[in-house]
């Protein structure tokens, strides 16, 4: 079987896509061996590629949560500022009213 030469990046993407499609690690390793890879190297490459993909997916999920938390934090900060502004305005109005009352 003739195979097109692929870069390591392309092979990595191929490994990830095949794993996502349900192929086992052994099947993916076998395909690399058909491309001329030694079995040990193919197994290491597949294992490392899938571990890196899992880490990227995990990091992306964490970053998504961080962004969500940042938005929530920003919204909470805005709400706190609004409450503080209302309290300050009510206090200022109360002080002005008290000063007017004592002036008369």
N, C-alpha and C positions, 0 to 999 in steps of 0.2 A: 504494500500500500504506500503510495507516494504522499508525503505530507509537505505542506508549505512551511518554509522556515518562519518562525514567529519570534519576536523579541520576548525577553523574560516578562516584560509588562503584559504583553498580549497573552502569553501563556498563563500568567497569574489570573488575568480576567477570565480566560477559558476555564481554568480550574474552578474558580468561584461560580461561574455560570453553570458548569456541569454539576457541582455540588448542590446548587440551588434547584436544579432540575431533578435531583434525587439520585444521582449516581453515587455509588459508594467510593470511598477512598481507593480501594483496591482496583476498581474499574478505571478510575482516573490515572492511577499509577501505571496500570497496564497500557493505557493509551500513550503515556509519556515514554514508556519502554519501547513501544512500537515506533516512536519517533527517534529512537536511538539512545535514550537516557539509560544509564545504569540503574538497576532497581533501587539501590540505597539512595542515590541522588534523587530519584523520582519520588520516593517516599518522603524524604526530608523536604523537598520542594513543596509537595502537596500539603504536608502537615503544616509547614511554616506559612504557606499562603493562606490556608484556612484559618489558622490562629490569628494572623494579621487582619484578615477580613472580620473576624469576630471582634477583635479589639477596636477596629474602625467603627463597626456598627455600635458597639458599646459606647465609645466616645461620642459618637453622633447623638445617641440617645441621651447621654449625660448633658451634652451641650444644649440639646433641645429643652431639657428640663431646666437648665440654668437660664436660658433665654425666657422660658415661661415664668420662672421665679423672678427674673429681673423685671418683666412686665408687671407682675403682680406687685412687686416691691415698689415700682414706680407709681402704680395706681394708688397703693396705700400711702405713699409719700404725698401725693397730690391731695388725697382725702384729708390727711393730717393737716396739711397746710390750709385747706379750706376751713376746717374746724377751728384751727388756731386763729385765722383771720376773722371768723365770726365772733369768737370769744373776745378778741381785741376790740372789734367794733362795738360790741355790746358794752364792754367795760368802758370804752371811751365815751359812749353816749351816756352811760350811768354817771361818770365823773362830771361831764358837762352839766347834766341835770342837777347834780348835787351842788355844783358851784353856782349855778343860777339860783337854786333854792336858798342857799346861804347868803347870796348877794342881796336878796330882797328882804 
